[in-house]
Amino acid sequence: MEKDLKQYWLRNLKLLLVLLGIWFLVGYVLPIFLVNQLNHIRMGGFPLGFWFAQQGSIYVFVALIFVYCAAMRKLDREFDVEE
């Protein structure tokens, strides 16, 4: 049982690290460090770098919440720890 719980938390942490990596990429790398390269592409009439900084990152953050909920629900069922 204890080994199963360690495996559960290990997979939970891996999921968190992946999602935090995506968050970092979309929240900091794209709109701050790559803004000049992204501004050559237009989306909805605005430069893509501006769009990521103003709206795109928010959409991705909300999507990450739903992805986390779905992945954790699946993981909870797999390890039989759902409420």
Backbone as XML, in Angstrom:
<?xml version="1.0"?>
<chain id="A" units="angstrom">
  <residue number="1" name="MET">
    <atom name="N" x="0.813" y="-1.195" z="0.000"/>
    <atom name="CA" x="0.000" y="0.000" z="0.000"/>
    <atom name="C" x="0.856" y="1.258" z="0.000"/>
  </residue>
  <residue number="2" name="GLU">
    <atom name="N" x="1.895" y="1.260" z="0.839"/>
    <atom name="CA" x="2.761" y="2.436" z="0.917"/>
    <atom name="C" x="3.496" y="2.674" z="-0.397"/>
  </residue>
  <residue number="3" name="LYS">
    <atom name="N" x="3.885" y="1.575" z="-1.062"/>
    <atom name="CA" x="4.557" y="1.698" z="-2.350"/>
    <atom name="C" x="3.613" y="2.306" z="-3.385"/>
  </residue>
  <residue number="4" name="ASP">
    <atom name="N" x="2.347" y="1.921" z="-3.343"/>
    <atom name="CA" x="1.373" y="2.490" z="-4.261"/>
    <atom name="C" x="1.209" y="3.985" z="-4.037"/>
  </residue>
  <residue number="5" name="LEU">
    <atom name="N" x="1.185" y="4.415" z="-2.780"/>
    <atom name="CA" x="1.042" y="5.839" z="-2.489"/>
    <atom name="C" x="2.267" y="6.627" z="-2.935"/>
  </residue>
  <residue number="6" name="LYS">
    <atom name="N" x="3.449" y="6.043" z="-2.810"/>
    <atom name="CA" x="4.655" y="6.720" z="-3.295"/>
    <atom name="C" x="4.609" y="6.864" z="-4.816"/>
  </residue>
  <residue number="7" name="GLN">
    <atom name="N" x="4.148" y="5.832" z="-5.485"/>
    <atom name="CA" x="4.013" y="5.886" z="-6.946"/>
    <atom name="C" x="2.968" y="6.934" z="-7.344"/>
  </residue>
  <residue number="8" name="TYR">
    <atom name="N" x="1.893" y="7.003" z="-6.586"/>
    <atom name="CA" x="0.842" y="7.992" z="-6.835"/>
    <atom name="C" x="1.412" y="9.411" z="-6.733"/>
  </residue>
  <residue number="9" name="TRP">
    <atom name="N" x="2.141" y="9.696" z="-5.665"/>
    <atom name="CA" x="2.683" y="11.040" z="-5.477"/>
    <atom name="C" x="3.781" y="11.341" z="-6.487"/>
  </residue>
  <residue number="10" name="LEU">
    <atom name="N" x="4.548" y="10.342" z="-6.882"/>
    <atom name="CA" x="5.560" y="10.560" z="-7.904"/>
    <atom name="C" x="4.915" y="10.967" z="-9.223"/>
  </residue>
  <residue number="11" name="ARG">
    <atom name="N" x="3.863" y="10.273" z="-9.605"/>
    <atom name="CA" x="3.162" y="10.622" z="-10.848"/>
    <atom name="C" x="2.463" y="11.962" z="-10.732"/>
  </residue>
  <residue number="12" name="ASN">
    <atom name="N" x="1.950" y="12.273" z="-9.544"/>
    <atom name="CA" x="1.330" y="13.578" z="-9.303"/>
    <atom name="C" x="2.367" y="14.692" z="-9.474"/>
  </residue>
  <residue number="13" name="LEU">
    <atom name="N" x="3.545" y="14.515" z="-8.914"/>
    <atom name="CA" x="4.598" y="15.519" z="-9.039"/>
    <atom name="C" x="5.088" y="15.667" z="-10.476"/>
  </residue>
  <residue number="14" name="LYS">
    <atom name="N" x="5.172" y="14.565" z="-11.200"/>
    <atom name="CA" x="5.564" y="14.645" z="-12.610"/>
    <atom name="C" x="4.552" y="15.457" z="-13.404"/>
  </residue>
  <residue number="15" name="LEU">
    <atom name="N" x="3.269" y="15.218" z="-13.147"/>
    <atom name="CA" x="2.220" y="15.977" z="-13.819"/>
    <atom name="C" x="2.342" y="17.460" z="-13.484"/>
  </residue>
  <residue number="16" name="LEU">
    <atom name="N" x="2.547" y="17.769" z="-12.217"/>
    <atom name="CA" x="2.697" y="19.162" z="-11.809"/>
    <atom name="C" x="3.892" y="19.817" z="-12.487"/>
  </residue>
  <residue number="17" name="LEU">
    <atom name="N" x="5.012" y="19.120" z="-12.567"/>
    <atom name="CA" x="6.195" y="19.689" z="-13.206"/>
    <atom name="C" x="5.970" y="19.962" z="-14.689"/>
  </residue>
  <residue number="18" name="VAL">
    <atom name="N" x="5.288" y="19.059" z="-15.364"/>
    <atom name="CA" x="4.988" y="19.273" z="-16.786"/>
    <atom name="C" x="4.077" y="20.488" z="-16.961"/>
  </residue>
  <residue number="19" name="LEU">
    <atom name="N" x="3.031" y="20.566" z="-16.156"/>
    <atom name="CA" x="2.098" y="21.683" z="-16.283"/>
    <atom name="C" x="2.746" y="23.003" z="-15.883"/>
  </residue>
  <residue number="20" name="LEU">
    <atom name="N" x="3.586" y="22.991" z="-14.860"/>
    <atom name="CA" x="4.307" y="24.213" z="-14.486"/>
    <atom name="C" x="5.307" y="24.622" z="-15.567"/>
  </residue>
  <residue number="21" name="GLY">
    <atom name="N" x="5.896" y="23.649" z="-16.242"/>
    <atom name="CA" x="6.784" y="23.954" z="-17.364"/>
    <atom name="C" x="6.043" y="24.633" z="-18.497"/>
  </residue>
  <residue number="22" name="ILE">
    <atom name="N" x="4.860" y="24.136" z="-18.811"/>
    <atom name="CA" x="4.032" y="24.768" z="-19.843"/>
    <atom name="C" x="3.640" y="26.174" z="-19.405"/>
  </residue>
  <residue number="23" name="TRP">
    <atom name="N" x="3.259" y="26.320" z="-18.137"/>
    <atom name="CA" x="2.899" y="27.629" z="-17.603"/>
    <atom name="C" x="4.067" y="28.608" z="-17.737"/>
  </residue>
  <residue number="24" name="PHE">
    <atom name="N" x="5.264" y="28.167" z="-17.378"/>
    <atom name="CA" x="6.446" y="29.017" z="-17.479"/>
    <atom name="C" x="6.725" y="29.402" z="-18.929"/>
  </residue>
  <residue number="25" name="LEU">
    <atom name="N" x="6.622" y="28.454" z="-19.827"/>
    <atom name="CA" x="6.863" y="28.714" z="-21.237"/>
    <atom name="C" x="5.884" y="29.754" z="-21.778"/>
  </residue>
  <residue number="26" name="VAL">
    <atom name="N" x="4.606" y="29.546" z="-21.515"/>
    <atom name="CA" x="3.577" y="30.438" z="-22.052"/>
    <atom name="C" x="3.524" y="31.769" z="-21.304"/>
  </residue>
  <residue number="27" name="GLY">
    <atom name="N" x="3.792" y="31.755" z="-20.000"/>
    <atom name="CA" x="3.673" y="32.971" z="-19.205"/>
    <atom name="C" x="4.891" y="33.870" z="-19.241"/>
  </residue>
  <residue number="28" name="TYR">
    <atom name="N" x="6.073" y="33.283" z="-19.419"/>
    <atom name="CA" x="7.291" y="34.084" z="-19.365"/>
    <atom name="C" x="8.125" y="34.027" z="-20.636"/>
  </residue>
  <residue number="29" name="VAL">
    <atom name="N" x="8.398" y="32.848" z="-21.125"/>
    <atom name="CA" x="9.312" y="32.723" z="-22.258"/>
    <atom name="C" x="8.719" y="33.335" z="-23.522"/>
  </residue>
  <residue number="30" name="LEU">
    <atom name="N" x="7.501" y="32.936" z="-23.880"/>
    <atom name="CA" x="6.912" y="33.439" z="-25.123"/>
    <atom name="C" x="6.642" y="34.947" z="-25.090"/>
  </residue>
  <residue number="31" name="PRO">
    <atom name="N" x="5.914" y="35.469" z="-24.090"/>
    <atom name="CA" x="5.590" y="36.897" z="-24.157"/>
    <atom name="C" x="6.733" y="37.830" z="-23.772"/>
  </residue>
  <residue number="32" name="ILE">
    <atom name="N" x="7.764" y="37.359" z="-23.102"/>
    <atom name="CA" x="8.833" y="38.257" z="-22.666"/>
    <atom name="C" x="10.094" y="38.063" z="-23.503"/>
  </residue>
  <residue number="33" name="PHE">
    <atom name="N" x="10.601" y="36.849" z="-23.558"/>
    <atom name="CA" x="11.883" y="36.613" z="-24.203"/>
    <atom name="C" x="11.787" y="36.440" z="-25.717"/>
  </residue>
  <residue number="34" name="LEU">
    <atom name="N" x="10.676" y="35.930" z="-26.204"/>
    <atom name="CA" x="10.531" y="35.698" z="-27.647"/>
    <atom name="C" x="9.559" y="36.661" z="-28.307"/>
  </residue>
  <residue number="35" name="VAL">
    <atom name="N" x="9.288" y="37.783" z="-27.657"/>
    <atom name="CA" x="8.264" y="38.695" z="-28.160"/>
    <atom name="C" x="8.623" y="39.248" z="-29.542"/>
  </residue>
  <residue number="36" name="ASN">
    <atom name="N" x="9.879" y="39.557" z="-29.779"/>
    <atom name="CA" x="10.257" y="40.130" z="-31.079"/>
    <atom name="C" x="10.058" y="39.125" z="-32.212"/>
  </residue>
  <residue number="37" name="GLN">
    <atom name="N" x="10.391" y="37.868" z="-31.964"/>
    <atom name="CA" x="10.203" y="36.853" z="-32.995"/>
    <atom name="C" x="8.713" y="36.593" z="-33.229"/>
  </residue>
  <residue number="38" name="LEU">
    <atom name="N" x="7.916" y="36.567" z="-32.149"/>
    <atom name="CA" x="6.482" y="36.296" z="-32.288"/>
    <atom name="C" x="5.723" y="37.461" z="-32.913"/>
  </residue>
  <residue number="39" name="ASN">
    <atom name="N" x="6.228" y="38.664" z="-32.769"/>
    <atom name="CA" x="5.523" y="39.827" z="-33.307"/>
    <atom name="C" x="5.510" y="39.862" z="-34.833"/>
  </residue>
  <residue number="40" name="HIS">
    <atom name="N" x="6.290" y="39.037" z="-35.480"/>
    <atom name="CA" x="6.253" y="38.951" z="-36.939"/>
    <atom name="C" x="5.012" y="38.196" z="-37.416"/>
  </residue>
  <residue number="41" name="ILE">
    <atom name="N" x="4.356" y="37.490" z="-36.519"/>
    <atom name="CA" x="3.136" y="36.743" z="-36.837"/>
    <atom name="C" x="1.958" y="37.509" z="-36.263"/>
  </residue>
  <residue number="42" name="ARG">
    <atom name="N" x="0.893" y="37.626" z="-37.043"/>
    <atom name="CA" x="-0.282" y="38.358" z="-36.578"/>
    <atom name="C" x="-1.430" y="37.395" z="-36.290"/>
  </residue>
  <residue number="43" name="MET">
    <atom name="N" x="-2.176" y="37.703" z="-35.223"/>
    <atom name="CA" x="-3.335" y="36.892" z="-34.844"/>
    <atom name="C" x="-4.456" y="37.849" z="-34.468"/>
  </residue>
  <residue number="44" name="GLY">
    <atom name="N" x="-5.542" y="37.804" z="-35.205"/>
    <atom name="CA" x="-6.661" y="38.694" z="-34.942"/>
    <atom name="C" x="-6.301" y="40.159" z="-35.120"/>
  </residue>
  <residue number="45" name="GLY">
    <atom name="N" x="-5.334" y="40.454" z="-35.979"/>
    <atom name="CA" x="-4.926" y="41.825" z="-36.231"/>
    <atom name="C" x="-3.851" y="42.341" z="-35.285"/>
  </residue>
  <residue number="46" name="PHE">
    <atom name="N" x="-3.483" y="41.554" z="-34.302"/>
    <atom name="CA" x="-2.472" y="41.976" z="-33.335"/>
    <atom name="C" x="-1.234" y="41.096" z="-33.469"/>
  </residue>
  <residue number="47" name="PRO">
    <atom name="N" x="-0.057" y="41.629" z="-33.140"/>
    <atom name="CA" x="1.148" y="40.794" z="-33.140"/>
    <atom name="C" x="1.003" y="39.644" z="-32.141"/>
  </residue>
  <residue number="48" name="LEU">
    <atom name="N" x="1.502" y="38.485" z="-32.501"/>
    <atom name="CA" x="1.333" y="37.294" z="-31.675"/>
    <atom name="C" x="1.992" y="37.445" z="-30.302"/>
  </residue>
  <residue number="49" name="GLY">
    <atom name="N" x="3.110" y="38.137" z="-30.222"/>
    <atom name="CA" x="3.753" y="38.360" z="-28.929"/>
    <atom name="C" x="2.865" y="39.158" z="-27.992"/>
  </residue>
  <residue number="50" name="PHE">
    <atom name="N" x="2.228" y="40.188" z="-28.511"/>
    <atom name="CA" x="1.283" y="40.984" z="-27.726"/>
    <atom name="C" x="0.087" y="40.129" z="-27.319"/>
  </residue>
  <residue number="51" name="TRP">
    <atom name="N" x="-0.414" y="39.318" z="-28.240"/>
    <atom name="CA" x="-1.577" y="38.475" z="-27.951"/>
    <atom name="C" x="-1.261" y="37.500" z="-26.826"/>
  </residue>
  <residue number="52" name="PHE">
    <atom name="N" x="-0.074" y="36.870" z="-26.866"/>
    <atom name="CA" x="0.301" y="35.942" z="-25.794"/>
    <atom name="C" x="0.385" y="36.664" z="-24.458"/>
  </residue>
  <residue number="53" name="ALA">
    <atom name="N" x="0.958" y="37.845" z="-24.454"/>
    <atom name="CA" x="1.128" y="38.576" z="-23.199"/>
    <atom name="C" x="-0.206" y="39.035" z="-22.633"/>
  </residue>
  <residue number="54" name="GLN">
    <atom name="N" x="-1.157" y="39.386" z="-23.474"/>
    <atom name="CA" x="-2.410" y="39.953" z="-23.001"/>
    <atom name="C" x="-3.529" y="38.933" z="-22.835"/>
  </residue>
  <residue number="55" name="GLN">
    <atom name="N" x="-3.658" y="37.998" z="-23.755"/>
    <atom name="CA" x="-4.807" y="37.103" z="-23.720"/>
    <atom name="C" x="-4.442" y="35.627" z="-23.778"/>
  </residue>
  <residue number="56" name="GLY">
    <atom name="N" x="-3.495" y="35.283" z="-24.607"/>
    <atom name="CA" x="-3.171" y="33.875" z="-24.838"/>
    <atom name="C" x="-2.736" y="33.147" z="-23.593"/>
  </residue>
  <residue number="57" name="SER">
    <atom name="N" x="-1.921" y="33.795" z="-22.778"/>
    <atom name="CA" x="-1.443" y="33.126" z="-21.567"/>
    <atom name="C" x="-2.591" y="32.860" z="-20.598"/>
  </residue>
  <residue number="58" name="ILE">
    <atom name="N" x="-3.560" y="33.751" z="-20.537"/>
    <atom name="CA" x="-4.721" y="33.540" z="-19.657"/>
    <atom name="C" x="-5.516" y="32.328" z="-20.127"/>
  </residue>
  <residue number="59" name="TYR">
    <atom name="N" x="-5.733" y="32.213" z="-21.432"/>
    <atom name="CA" x="-6.461" y="31.062" z="-21.966"/>
    <atom name="C" x="-5.724" y="29.762" z="-21.658"/>
  </residue>
  <residue number="60" name="VAL">
    <atom name="N" x="-4.409" y="29.786" z="-21.801"/>
    <atom name="CA" x="-3.622" y="28.585" z="-21.530"/>
    <atom name="C" x="-3.681" y="28.245" z="-20.044"/>
  </residue>
  <residue number="61" name="PHE">
    <atom name="N" x="-3.627" y="29.238" z="-19.161"/>
    <atom name="CA" x="-3.707" y="28.985" z="-17.728"/>
    <atom name="C" x="-5.018" y="28.307" z="-17.362"/>
  </residue>
  <residue number="62" name="VAL">
    <atom name="N" x="-6.103" y="28.791" z="-17.909"/>
    <atom name="CA" x="-7.413" y="28.189" z="-17.631"/>
    <atom name="C" x="-7.463" y="26.764" z="-18.186"/>
  </residue>
  <residue number="63" name="ALA">
    <atom name="N" x="-6.924" y="26.571" z="-19.377"/>
    <atom name="CA" x="-6.894" y="25.223" z="-19.961"/>
    <atom name="C" x="-6.063" y="24.277" z="-19.100"/>
  </residue>
  <residue number="64" name="LEU">
    <atom name="N" x="-4.956" y="24.772" z="-18.534"/>
    <atom name="CA" x="-4.120" y="23.935" z="-17.673"/>
    <atom name="C" x="-4.876" y="23.490" z="-16.423"/>
  </residue>
  <residue number="65" name="ILE">
    <atom name="N" x="-5.748" y="24.336" z="-15.904"/>
    <atom name="CA" x="-6.556" y="23.957" z="-14.746"/>
    <atom name="C" x="-7.449" y="22.772" z="-15.097"/>
  </residue>
  <residue number="66" name="PHE">
    <atom name="N" x="-8.108" y="22.834" z="-16.250"/>
    <atom name="CA" x="-8.983" y="21.745" z="-16.664"/>
    <atom name="C" x="-8.189" y="20.468" z="-16.955"/>
  </residue>
  <residue number="67" name="VAL">
    <atom name="N" x="-7.022" y="20.614" z="-17.565"/>
    <atom name="CA" x="-6.170" y="19.455" z="-17.838"/>
    <atom name="C" x="-5.740" y="18.814" z="-16.525"/>
  </residue>
  <residue number="68" name="TYR">
    <atom name="N" x="-5.349" y="19.627" z="-15.545"/>
    <atom name="CA" x="-4.935" y="19.096" z="-14.252"/>
    <atom name="C" x="-6.082" y="18.345" z="-13.572"/>
  </residue>
  <residue number="69" name="CYS">
    <atom name="N" x="-7.268" y="18.934" z="-13.596"/>
    <atom name="CA" x="-8.429" y="18.275" z="-12.968"/>
    <atom name="C" x="-8.719" y="16.929" z="-13.621"/>
  </residue>
  <residue number="70" name="ALA">
    <atom name="N" x="-8.710" y="16.891" z="-14.939"/>
    <atom name="CA" x="-8.994" y="15.646" z="-15.642"/>
    <atom name="C" x="-7.904" y="14.606" z="-15.388"/>
  </residue>
  <residue number="71" name="ALA">
    <atom name="N" x="-6.650" y="15.026" z="-15.424"/>
    <atom name="CA" x="-5.548" y="14.086" z="-15.207"/>
    <atom name="C" x="-5.548" y="13.554" z="-13.781"/>
  </residue>
  <residue number="72" name="MET">
    <atom name="N" x="-5.849" y="14.410" z="-12.808"/>
    <atom name="CA" x="-5.871" y="13.957" z="-11.420"/>
    <atom name="C" x="-7.067" y="13.041" z="-11.160"/>
  </residue>
  <residue number="73" name="ARG">
    <atom name="N" x="-8.186" y="13.302" z="-11.801"/>
    <atom name="CA" x="-9.343" y="12.416" z="-11.652"/>
    <atom name="C" x="-8.997" y="11.021" z="-12.167"/>
  </residue>
  <residue number="74" name="LYS">
    <atom name="N" x="-8.306" y="10.976" z="-13.310"/>
    <atom name="CA" x="-7.892" y="9.695" z="-13.881"/>
    <atom name="C" x="-6.875" y="8.999" z="-12.974"/>
  </residue>
  <residue number="75" name="LEU">
    <atom name="N" x="-5.918" y="9.763" z="-12.458"/>
    <atom name="CA" x="-4.903" y="9.199" z="-11.571"/>
    <atom name="C" x="-5.521" y="8.700" z="-10.270"/>
  </residue>
  <residue number="76" name="ASP">
    <atom name="N" x="-6.462" y="9.451" z="-9.715"/>
    <atom name="CA" x="-7.144" y="9.024" z="-8.491"/>
    <atom name="C" x="-7.891" y="7.712" z="-8.700"/>
  </residue>
  <residue number="77" name="ARG">
    <atom name="N" x="-8.548" y="7.577" z="-9.834"/>
    <atom name="CA" x="-9.265" y="6.325" z="-10.126"/>
    <atom name="C" x="-8.300" y="5.161" z="-10.290"/>
  </residue>
  <residue number="78" name="GLU">
    <atom name="N" x="-7.184" y="5.453" z="-10.957"/>
    <atom name="CA" x="-6.207" y="4.390" z="-11.205"/>
    <atom name="C" x="-5.626" y="3.846" z="-9.895"/>
  </residue>
  <residue number="79" name="PHE">
    <atom name="N" x="-5.396" y="4.705" z="-8.919"/>
    <atom name="CA" x="-4.821" y="4.289" z="-7.649"/>
    <atom name="C" x="-5.882" y="4.088" z="-6.569"/>
  </residue>
  <residue number="80" name="ASP">
    <atom name="N" x="-7.137" y="4.185" z="-6.949"/>
    <atom name="CA" x="-8.267" y="3.956" z="-6.043"/>
    <atom name="C" x="-8.193" y="4.846" z="-4.789"/>
  </residue>
  <residue number="81" name="VAL">
    <atom name="N" x="-7.957" y="6.135" z="-5.011"/>
    <atom name="CA" x="-7.944" y="7.088" z="-3.896"/>
    <atom name="C" x="-8.958" y="8.211" z="-4.123"/>
  </residue>
  <residue number="82" name="GLU">
    <atom name="N" x="-9.897" y="7.975" z="-5.037"/>
    <atom name="CA" x="-10.899" y="9.005" z="-5.300"/>
    <atom name="C" x="-11.866" y="9.128" z="-4.137"/>
  </residue>
  <residue number="83" name="GLU">
    <atom name="N" x="-12.416" y="10.319" z="-4.009"/>
    <atom name="CA" x="-13.342" y="10.574" z="-2.892"/>
    <atom name="C" x="-14.738" y="10.113" z="-3.230"/>
  </residue>
</chain>
